[in-house]
Amino acid sequence: MDHKNQAFNRRRLLQLAGLSIVSSSLCTTLFSKEMTMPDNRPTPPGKDPTPEQMLRHLKQANKVAQEAMDKGHHPFGAILVAADNETVVMKQGNIDSVAHAESTLAQRASKQFSPDELWGMTLYSTAEPCVMCAGTQYWANIGRLVYGMSERQLLDLTGNHSENPTQDVPSRYVFSRGQKDIRVWGPIDAVVEEIAALHVAFWK
């Protein structure tokens, strides 16, 4: 290679390196900067569920997860409870690695109820919804979430299982980036062991 080509290649490499440094710095700035959301984000109407109601509905969601596991599906279950915090209006077990219990329920619910009705309802899930499921709940406009086991606790059980390479992204973080104040409770220690028992049996 002659000196002219060598000089050109060095200049080109430096240009690319400079661009890479600028791009990296810009990406770091964009992704590290906290997005400030307005303090007047809408909140769901009505009363929040009581601790007793949360436990009762989570146990029912775990029965749905058991039914899903008995059918050969992953042991996840979700239920949707009306604004009265008592009436169960929908149940959904896991279908497959893409059709999760929570996202499938939220999609079904969005076709059956109006956004205003859903905003007063509560989604109960045996495990913390993943990014996809939390996003689907957000767009379906379901105003509350109660989950039993956290995503981190689930990850500890599933590891890098090929059928469930669980992420570790809190649902609260997903909701915090939106323009609605979705209320969240979880993990609920009183039911974690009961919910985890299905996963210990399934992922071993």
C-alpha positions as CSV (number, residue, x, y, z in Angstrom):
1,M,0.0,0.0,0.0
2,D,1.5,3.4,-1.0
3,H,1.9,6.4,1.4
4,K,-1.0,8.2,-0.2
5,N,-3.5,5.4,0.5
6,Q,-2.1,4.9,4.0
7,A,-2.7,8.6,4.8
8,F,-6.2,8.4,3.3
9,N,-7.0,5.3,5.4
10,R,-5.7,6.9,8.6
11,R,-7.8,10.1,8.0
12,R,-10.9,7.9,7.2
13,L,-10.3,5.8,10.4
14,L,-10.0,9.0,12.5
15,Q,-13.2,10.4,10.9
16,L,-15.1,7.2,11.7
17,A,-13.7,7.1,15.2
18,G,-14.7,10.7,15.8
19,L,-18.2,10.0,14.5
20,S,-18.4,6.9,16.7
21,I,-17.4,8.9,19.8
22,V,-19.9,11.6,19.1
23,S,-22.7,9.0,18.4
24,S,-21.8,7.1,21.6
25,S,-21.8,10.3,23.6
26,L,-25.2,11.4,22.1
27,C,-26.8,8.0,22.8
28,T,-25.5,8.0,26.4
29,T,-27.0,11.5,26.9
30,L,-30.3,10.5,25.4
31,F,-30.7,7.3,27.3
32,S,-29.3,8.5,30.6
33,K,-31.4,11.7,30.7
34,E,-34.5,11.2,32.7
35,M,-37.7,12.1,30.9
36,T,-39.7,14.5,33.0
37,M,-43.3,13.6,33.0
38,P,-46.0,16.1,34.0
39,D,-47.2,15.8,37.6
40,N,-50.8,16.0,36.5
41,R,-50.9,12.6,34.8
42,P,-54.4,11.1,35.0
43,T,-54.9,8.5,37.7
44,P,-57.5,5.7,37.7
45,P,-60.8,6.5,39.4
46,G,-62.4,4.7,42.4
47,K,-60.9,2.9,45.4
48,D,-57.8,0.8,45.3
49,P,-58.1,-2.9,46.2
50,T,-57.5,-3.8,49.8
51,P,-54.7,-6.2,50.9
52,E,-57.3,-8.9,51.4
53,Q,-58.7,-8.5,47.9
54,M,-55.2,-8.5,46.4
55,L,-54.4,-11.8,48.1
56,R,-57.7,-13.4,47.1
57,H,-57.4,-12.4,43.4
58,L,-53.8,-13.4,43.1
59,K,-54.6,-16.8,44.4
60,Q,-57.3,-17.1,41.8
61,A,-54.9,-16.0,39.1
62,N,-52.5,-18.7,40.3
63,K,-55.3,-21.3,39.8
64,V,-55.5,-20.0,36.2
65,A,-51.7,-20.5,35.9
66,Q,-52.1,-24.1,37.2
67,E,-54.8,-24.7,34.6
68,A,-52.5,-23.4,31.9
69,M,-49.6,-25.7,33.1
70,D,-52.0,-28.7,33.2
71,K,-52.6,-28.0,29.5
72,G,-48.9,-28.0,28.8
73,H,-48.4,-24.2,28.7
74,H,-46.1,-22.0,30.8
75,P,-47.5,-21.5,34.4
76,F,-48.7,-17.9,34.1
77,G,-52.1,-16.6,34.9
78,A,-53.9,-13.3,34.9
79,I,-57.4,-12.1,35.8
80,L,-59.2,-8.8,35.2
81,V,-61.2,-7.4,38.1
82,A,-63.9,-4.7,37.7
83,A,-63.8,-1.3,39.4
84,D,-65.7,-2.7,42.4
85,N,-62.5,-4.7,43.2
86,E,-64.6,-7.8,43.5
87,T,-66.1,-8.9,40.2
88,V,-63.8,-11.0,38.0
89,V,-64.7,-10.1,34.4
90,M,-62.0,-12.1,32.6
91,K,-59.4,-14.8,33.0
92,Q,-56.4,-15.8,30.9
93,G,-53.7,-18.3,31.1
94,N,-50.4,-18.3,29.2
95,I,-50.7,-19.5,25.6
96,D,-47.1,-19.5,24.3
97,S,-43.8,-17.6,24.4
98,V,-45.3,-14.7,22.5
99,A,-49.0,-14.8,23.6
100,H,-48.5,-14.1,27.3
101,A,-51.4,-14.3,29.8
102,E,-51.3,-10.5,30.5
103,S,-50.9,-9.2,27.0
104,T,-53.6,-11.6,25.6
105,L,-56.0,-10.6,28.4
106,A,-55.4,-6.9,27.8
107,Q,-56.0,-7.3,24.0
108,R,-59.2,-9.3,24.7
109,A,-60.4,-6.7,27.3
110,S,-59.8,-3.8,24.9
111,K,-62.3,-5.4,22.5
112,Q,-64.9,-6.1,25.2
113,F,-64.8,-2.9,27.3
114,S,-64.4,0.8,26.6
115,P,-61.1,2.6,27.6
116,D,-63.1,4.5,30.3
117,E,-64.3,1.2,31.8
118,L,-60.9,-0.4,31.7
119,W,-59.3,2.6,33.4
120,G,-61.1,1.8,36.6
121,M,-60.2,-2.0,36.5
122,T,-57.3,-3.9,37.9
123,L,-55.1,-6.5,36.2
124,Y,-53.9,-9.3,38.5
125,S,-50.9,-11.3,37.3
126,T,-49.1,-14.2,39.0
127,A,-45.7,-12.8,37.8
128,E,-44.7,-9.2,37.0
129,P,-45.6,-8.4,33.4
130,C,-42.8,-8.2,31.0
131,V,-42.1,-5.1,28.9
132,M,-44.5,-6.4,26.2
133,C,-47.3,-7.1,28.6
134,A,-46.9,-3.8,30.6
135,G,-47.0,-2.0,27.3
136,T,-50.1,-3.8,26.2
137,Q,-51.8,-3.0,29.5
138,Y,-50.8,0.7,29.1
139,W,-52.3,0.9,25.6
140,A,-55.4,-1.0,26.7
141,N,-55.9,1.6,29.4
142,I,-56.1,-0.8,32.4
143,G,-55.5,1.6,35.3
144,R,-54.1,-0.8,38.0
145,L,-51.8,-3.7,38.3
146,V,-51.2,-6.2,41.1
147,Y,-48.6,-8.9,40.6
148,G,-47.4,-11.7,42.9
149,M,-43.8,-12.5,41.9
150,S,-41.4,-9.9,40.5
151,E,-39.6,-10.3,37.2
152,R,-36.4,-10.6,39.1
153,Q,-37.7,-13.4,41.2
154,L,-39.0,-15.2,38.1
155,L,-35.6,-14.7,36.4
156,D,-33.9,-16.5,39.4
157,L,-36.2,-19.5,38.7
158,T,-36.1,-19.7,35.0
159,G,-32.4,-18.7,34.4
160,N,-31.6,-18.7,30.7
161,H,-34.2,-21.3,29.8
162,S,-34.6,-21.4,26.0
163,E,-38.5,-21.2,26.3
164,N,-38.5,-18.3,28.7
165,P,-35.3,-16.1,28.6
166,T,-36.9,-13.7,31.2
167,Q,-36.0,-10.1,31.1
168,D,-35.3,-8.0,34.2
169,V,-37.2,-4.8,33.5
170,P,-39.6,-3.5,36.2
171,S,-43.1,-2.8,35.0
172,R,-43.0,0.4,37.1
173,Y,-40.2,1.6,34.9
174,V,-42.2,0.9,31.8
175,F,-45.2,2.8,33.2
176,S,-43.1,5.7,34.4
177,R,-42.2,6.5,30.9
178,G,-45.9,7.0,29.9
179,Q,-48.4,9.7,30.2
180,K,-50.8,7.9,32.5
181,D,-50.3,7.2,36.2
182,I,-51.0,3.4,36.3
183,R,-51.0,2.3,39.9
184,V,-48.9,-0.8,40.8
185,W,-48.6,-3.2,43.7
186,G,-46.1,-6.0,43.9
187,P,-44.4,-8.3,44.6
188,I,-46.8,-9.6,47.3
189,D,-44.7,-11.6,49.7
190,A,-47.6,-13.6,51.1
191,V,-48.2,-15.4,47.8
192,V,-44.7,-15.5,46.3
193,E,-43.9,-19.0,47.6
194,E,-47.3,-20.4,46.4
195,I,-46.8,-18.9,42.9
196,A,-43.1,-19.9,42.7
197,A,-44.0,-23.5,43.5
198,L,-45.5,-23.9,40.0
199,H,-42.4,-22.5,38.3
200,V,-40.0,-24.7,40.4
201,A,-42.0,-27.7,39.2
202,F,-42.2,-26.5,35.6
203,W,-38.7,-25.1,34.8
204,K,-36.6,-27.8,36.5
